[in-house]
Amino acid sequence: MNKNDKNDELELPVYTIENILQTGNWMNENFSDHLKQYALSIQQYKVLRSLRKLRGEPADLSSLTAQMVSKSSNTTRLVEKLRLKGLITRIQNEFNRRKVEIRITDEGLALLAEIDIVQKQFESNIVRNLNVEELQTLNNLLIKIRNK
């Protein structure tokens, strides 16, 4: 191994981290721009999708927070913005005021159905340079990085 190989090897973790951060920012910007036409943030979209999966059953704030991409998201604020848009309902439990039941509305389901029409194409365009095997490898490696 020559001296340059050793330097390249030492720089690889730095390059990898910078590359992941740049790709994450690029992905975030693209996804945010895509959702602007629906007046939603990425976090709001994720909350709506989580609620739709429950098929009418209520969620609470902690379960929604656990499913967020960014655990530092202010779920209470996100939920309130979605409620004001008429996309969800938020009802306090009459016996335990700290417990809140959150459900998606018909309007929220209709908006998701509208997004679904173009979402698959958007996702395909984002990863169009990768084949199925590369996508599986990428996902496995990203999971491996996070799980140390």
C-alpha positions as CSV (number, residue, x, y, z in Angstrom):
1,M,0.0,0.0,0.0
2,N,1.5,3.3,-1.0
3,K,1.1,6.6,0.9
4,N,-1.8,7.8,-1.2
5,D,-3.8,4.6,-0.6
6,K,-3.5,5.1,3.1
7,N,-4.7,8.7,2.9
8,D,-7.6,7.7,0.7
9,E,-8.5,5.0,3.2
10,L,-8.4,7.6,6.1
11,E,-10.6,10.0,4.1
12,L,-13.2,7.4,3.2
13,P,-15.3,7.8,6.3
14,V,-15.3,11.6,5.9
15,Y,-16.3,11.3,2.3
16,T,-19.0,8.7,3.1
17,I,-20.6,10.9,5.8
18,E,-20.5,14.0,3.5
19,N,-22.0,12.0,0.7
20,I,-24.8,10.6,2.8
21,L,-25.5,14.1,4.2
22,Q,-25.5,15.7,0.7
23,T,-27.8,12.9,-0.7
24,G,-30.1,13.3,2.3
25,N,-30.4,17.1,1.7
26,W,-30.9,16.6,-2.0
27,M,-33.7,14.0,-1.3
28,N,-35.3,16.3,1.3
29,E,-35.3,19.3,-1.1
30,N,-36.8,17.2,-3.9
31,F,-39.5,15.6,-1.6
32,S,-40.3,19.0,-0.1
33,D,-40.7,20.6,-3.5
34,H,-42.9,17.7,-4.7
35,L,-45.2,18.1,-1.7
36,K,-45.5,21.9,-2.0
37,Q,-48.2,21.5,-4.6
38,Y,-50.3,19.9,-1.9
39,A,-49.4,22.4,0.8
40,L,-47.8,19.7,2.9
41,S,-44.4,19.3,4.6
42,I,-42.7,15.9,4.6
43,Q,-43.6,15.5,8.3
44,Q,-47.2,16.3,7.7
45,Y,-47.3,13.8,4.8
46,K,-45.8,11.1,7.0
47,V,-48.4,11.8,9.7
48,L,-51.2,11.4,7.2
49,R,-49.8,8.2,5.8
50,S,-49.4,6.8,9.4
51,L,-53.0,7.6,10.2
52,R,-54.3,6.1,6.9
53,K,-52.5,2.8,7.8
54,L,-54.6,2.6,11.0
55,R,-57.9,2.4,8.9
56,G,-59.9,4.7,11.1
57,E,-58.4,3.6,14.4
58,P,-57.1,6.5,16.5
59,A,-53.4,7.2,17.1
60,D,-51.9,9.2,19.9
61,L,-49.1,11.7,19.8
62,S,-46.4,9.3,21.0
63,S,-47.1,6.7,18.4
64,L,-47.0,9.3,15.6
65,T,-43.8,10.7,16.9
66,A,-42.2,7.2,16.9
67,Q,-42.9,6.9,13.2
68,M,-41.5,10.3,12.2
69,V,-38.4,10.5,10.1
70,S,-37.0,13.2,12.4
71,K,-37.7,12.3,16.0
72,S,-37.2,16.0,16.9
73,S,-40.3,17.0,14.9
74,N,-42.9,18.9,17.0
75,T,-45.7,16.4,16.5
76,T,-48.2,18.5,18.5
77,R,-47.6,21.5,16.1
78,L,-47.8,19.2,13.0
79,V,-51.1,17.7,14.2
80,E,-52.6,21.1,14.9
81,K,-51.7,22.4,11.4
82,L,-53.3,19.3,9.8
83,R,-56.4,19.7,12.0
84,L,-56.7,23.4,10.9
85,K,-56.5,22.2,7.3
86,G,-59.4,19.7,8.0
87,L,-57.2,16.7,7.2
88,I,-57.4,15.1,10.7
89,T,-59.4,15.3,13.9
90,R,-57.9,15.6,17.3
91,I,-60.1,14.7,20.2
92,Q,-59.1,14.8,23.9
93,N,-60.2,11.8,25.9
94,E,-62.9,12.9,28.4
95,F,-61.5,10.7,31.2
96,N,-57.8,11.5,30.7
97,R,-57.2,15.0,29.3
98,R,-53.5,14.1,28.5
99,K,-54.7,11.4,26.1
100,V,-55.5,12.6,22.6
101,E,-57.2,10.5,19.8
102,I,-56.0,11.5,16.3
103,R,-57.8,10.3,13.2
104,I,-57.5,11.1,9.5
105,T,-60.6,12.7,7.9
106,D,-62.2,11.9,4.6
107,E,-60.5,15.1,3.3
108,G,-57.2,13.8,4.5
109,L,-57.8,10.4,2.7
110,A,-58.8,12.2,-0.5
111,L,-55.6,14.3,-0.4
112,L,-53.5,11.2,0.0
113,A,-55.4,9.5,-2.8
114,E,-54.6,12.5,-5.0
115,I,-50.9,12.3,-4.0
116,D,-50.8,8.5,-4.6
117,I,-51.5,9.0,-8.3
118,V,-48.2,10.8,-8.8
119,Q,-46.1,9.5,-5.8
120,K,-45.0,6.2,-7.4
121,Q,-43.6,8.1,-10.5
122,F,-41.9,10.6,-8.2
123,E,-40.2,7.8,-6.2
124,S,-39.2,6.0,-9.4
125,N,-37.6,9.1,-10.7
126,I,-35.6,9.7,-7.5
127,V,-34.0,6.2,-7.7
128,R,-34.1,5.7,-11.5
129,N,-30.3,5.2,-11.7
130,L,-30.4,2.2,-9.4
131,N,-31.6,-1.3,-10.2
132,V,-33.5,-3.5,-7.7
133,E,-30.4,-5.2,-6.4
134,E,-28.6,-1.9,-5.9
135,L,-31.6,-0.5,-4.1
136,Q,-31.7,-3.5,-1.8
137,T,-27.9,-3.2,-1.1
138,L,-28.3,0.5,-0.4
139,N,-31.1,0.0,2.0
140,N,-29.2,-2.8,3.8
141,L,-26.1,-0.6,4.1
142,L,-28.0,2.4,5.4
143,I,-29.7,0.2,8.0
144,K,-26.3,-1.3,9.0
145,I,-24.9,2.3,9.5
146,R,-27.8,3.3,11.8
147,N,-27.8,0.1,13.8
148,K,-24.0,0.1,14.4
